[in-house]
Structures are given as structure tokens and as C-alpha cells.
């Protein structure tokens, strides 16, 4: 019985995916989230319902120290046989921060810190512990493509310069909040593709998959927006408008189940390096933006991210960038 670790698995599509994984059975689950009391409460409910082993760890993706602590905790869970070895990492949690830039405890713009650097560091700390034929699933977004209605509606992403994104707003005019978000999702795409290239170069059997769940207005991703905007986003009128505009649409049930399937379904045994999209009740292999396939941009983003999170600078075990 291998283990699936999921970030943000206690709410939104993460909870839907966790539930589908437990319904299938055959996996231990580690749920990682910032508010441990909240995560624990959900885990207890799920464990009682499905009688599967569920462990929890505290993880604030905007804090590099928290990511390090979480990685150590995950390794201890496996070492002490409280869960079985890792088979899948679902890098799912994400956030939007509307308004002026906010900064993490490490001094990095919070959207980039949370959606990109936190998962990048967690991945690098845990990948060596993922078993053969394992899977890494990145929850991305159609907003990464500025040529689609998804990207145009939120804000066309800019070039994925890690240092510029981490320092956004500290000198010069800051990026609009929507552009910060869409660019963070472009970075997720570049991470997923670059990881696939690195794994293939090493002859690894581990897969790296990018997933777009589509716009899901029920997830609460826009919880930093004014209350009236949140209500409008959830209205049937808004859903009809989004569909008419050609926005990629998902749903909690369908997209959550799709995310779970990407973690274990044999149908996706050859999905590494691919972009899988949930759109209006269909799960398809899609083409991502032209920029997402830019090899030089991906390599630079990977290398700059390593410097920002401090990888390759300390000789301790589990703190070395994937070469």
C-alpha cells in the first residue's frame, strides 16, 4: 500500500481528490496544509468513513522553513512505518492574493512564494523518496496561457523570471494581482515540463504531469476578493457567462476525480510531460502556451528557483537540487 501526499487536500478539488483516492482504497494518504487543526478535523472524518490510514503534516508553502519541516515530518512518517513509502506527490494547493503585493516571511512576493517556490522546494526535498513508477502531479491552470480567454480574463502572464517575480513591487510598479497569479501558473507548467525532461535524462520511471482543473467557482480560490464578488462568481449567471466566453470550465466533482485519477489510474501511465485539462465534463490532453514549452526559460526558472530557496548550498542529505 503506497502513499500519496497531497497539498491542500482538505478543501476544494484537493478534498474531492482525496475522497476519491480513499474510496478507491489501496493507498495511505498524507494531507499537508497550513492550518493543522482544520486539516486534522477533515482527516479524522475521512479516516472514520473509509478506514484508511491518513496522516497530516503542517505545511505553509509561503515559508521555506515550514516546507523544510514538513519534508522532514513526511520522511519520519515513512521511516517510522506510520505510512508506506511515497508513490505520488500531488502539488495541488494554491492561492490568489488580490490587491497590492504581499510578502512571505522570507521576503518573497506571496503569490510566487506560495504557488511556486514552496512546491518547488517540497518536490526537491522529497523526490528521492518517491518510489519507482511514481507520479508527480502539478495543479496548474489555463490562466497560464495569455492567448486563451482564461488568461485574458485574469491577466496575461509575463515572462517567468523567478527573481523578478520574487521581488515584485519592491522597486518599480508592481504587477497586477491577476498577472501575478497567471504567471505563477505558467511557472508551474514550466516546472512540470522541466522535471519531466530531467527525469527522462536520468532514466527515471517517475512521471511529471501538469493538470488544469478548469475554472471551478466553488473552490473559494477567490476568497481574498470582496464578499459580493465571491457571491457573483458562484452565481448561475456567472457560470453561463464564463461558458459563453469560452472559459475552460471544471467542477468540483469531475475535476477532483480527474486529479485523483492522474495519481493512480493506469490510463495515465504514459502521461509524463503532458498537459491534461478538465473542460466541461471532458478530460483531454491539451496544448499549453507557446511560452510553457520554452526550454531556455524552463531551465533558467529551475536554476533561479534553486538559488531562491537555498538548494545546492548546504551539503545535508535531502537538501540538494535535482540535477
Secondary structure in CASP SS format (residue, H / E / C, confidence):
PFRMAT SS
TARGET T0000
AUTHOR 0000-0000-0000
METHOD secondary structure of the structure
MODEL  1
X C 1.00
X C 1.00
X E 1.00
X E 1.00
X E 1.00
X E 1.00
X E 1.00
X C 1.00
X C 1.00
X C 1.00
X C 1.00
X H 1.00
X H 1.00
X H 1.00
X H 1.00
X H 1.00
X H 1.00
X H 1.00
X H 1.00
X H 1.00
X H 1.00
X H 1.00
X H 1.00
X H 1.00
X C 1.00
X C 1.00
X C 1.00
X E 1.00
X E 1.00
X E 1.00
X E 1.00
X E 1.00
X E 1.00
X C 1.00
X C 1.00
X H 1.00
X H 1.00
X H 1.00
X H 1.00
X H 1.00
X H 1.00
X H 1.00
X H 1.00
X H 1.00
X H 1.00
X H 1.00
X H 1.00
X H 1.00
X H 1.00
X H 1.00
X C 1.00
X C 1.00
X C 1.00
X E 1.00
X E 1.00
X E 1.00
X E 1.00
X E 1.00
X C 1.00
X C 1.00
X C 1.00
X C 1.00
X C 1.00
X H 1.00
X H 1.00
X H 1.00
X H 1.00
X H 1.00
X H 1.00
X H 1.00
X H 1.00
X H 1.00
X H 1.00
X H 1.00
X H 1.00
X H 1.00
X H 1.00
X H 1.00
X H 1.00
X C 1.00
X C 1.00
X C 1.00
X C 1.00
X C 1.00
X C 1.00
X E 1.00
X E 1.00
X E 1.00
X E 1.00
X E 1.00
X E 1.00
X C 1.00
X C 1.00
X C 1.00
X C 1.00
X C 1.00
X C 1.00
X C 1.00
X C 1.00
X C 1.00
X C 1.00
X C 1.00
X E 1.00
X C 1.00
X C 1.00
X C 1.00
X C 1.00
X C 1.00
X E 1.00
X H 1.00
X H 1.00
X H 1.00
X H 1.00
X H 1.00
X H 1.00
X H 1.00
X H 1.00
X H 1.00
X H 1.00
X H 1.00
X H 1.00
X H 1.00
X H 1.00
X H 1.00
X H 1.00
X H 1.00
X H 1.00
X H 1.00
X H 1.00
X C 1.00
X C 1.00
X C 1.00
X C 1.00
X C 1.00
X E 1.00
X E 1.00
X E 1.00
X E 1.00
X E 1.00
X C 1.00
X C 1.00
X H 1.00
X H 1.00
X H 1.00
X C 1.00
X C 1.00
X C 1.00
X C 1.00
X H 1.00
X H 1.00
X H 1.00
X H 1.00
X H 1.00
X H 1.00
X C 1.00
X C 1.00
X C 1.00
X C 1.00
X C 1.00
X C 1.00
X C 1.00
X H 1.00
X H 1.00
X H 1.00
X H 1.00
X H 1.00
X C 1.00
X C 1.00
X C 1.00
X C 1.00
X C 1.00
X C 1.00
X C 1.00
X C 1.00
X C 1.00
X C 1.00
X H 1.00
X H 1.00
X H 1.00
X H 1.00
X H 1.00
X H 1.00
X H 1.00
X H 1.00
X H 1.00
X H 1.00
X H 1.00
X H 1.00
X H 1.00
X H 1.00
X H 1.00
X H 1.00
X H 1.00
X H 1.00
X H 1.00
X H 1.00
X H 1.00
X H 1.00
X H 1.00
X H 1.00
X H 1.00
X C 1.00
X C 1.00
X C 1.00
X C 1.00
X C 1.00
X E 1.00
X E 1.00
X E 1.00
X E 1.00
X E 1.00
X E 1.00
X C 1.00
X C 1.00
X E 1.00
X C 1.00
X H 1.00
X H 1.00
X H 1.00
X C 1.00
X C 1.00
X C 1.00
X C 1.00
X C 1.00
X C 1.00
X C 1.00
X H 1.00
X H 1.00
X H 1.00
X H 1.00
X H 1.00
X H 1.00
X H 1.00
X C 1.00
X C 1.00
X H 1.00
X H 1.00
X H 1.00
X H 1.00
X H 1.00
X H 1.00
X H 1.00
X H 1.00
X H 1.00
X H 1.00
X C 1.00
X C 1.00
X C 1.00
X E 1.00
X C 1.00
X C 1.00
X H 1.00
X H 1.00
X H 1.00
X H 1.00
X H 1.00
X H 1.00
X H 1.00
X H 1.00
X H 1.00
X H 1.00
X H 1.00
X H 1.00
X H 1.00
X C 1.00
X H 1.00
X H 1.00
X H 1.00
X C 1.00
X C 1.00
X C 1.00
X C 1.00
X C 1.00
X C 1.00
X E 1.00
X E 1.00
X E 1.00
X E 1.00
X E 1.00
X C 1.00
X C 1.00
X E 1.00
X E 1.00
X E 1.00
X E 1.00
X E 1.00
X C 1.00
X C 1.00
X C 1.00
X C 1.00
X H 1.00
X H 1.00
X H 1.00
X C 1.00
X H 1.00
X H 1.00
X H 1.00
X H 1.00
X H 1.00
X H 1.00
X H 1.00
X H 1.00
X H 1.00
X H 1.00
X H 1.00
X H 1.00
X H 1.00
X H 1.00
X H 1.00
X C 1.00
X C 1.00
X C 1.00
X C 1.00
X C 1.00
X C 1.00
X C 1.00
X C 1.00
X C 1.00
X C 1.00
X C 1.00
X C 1.00
X C 1.00
X C 1.00
END
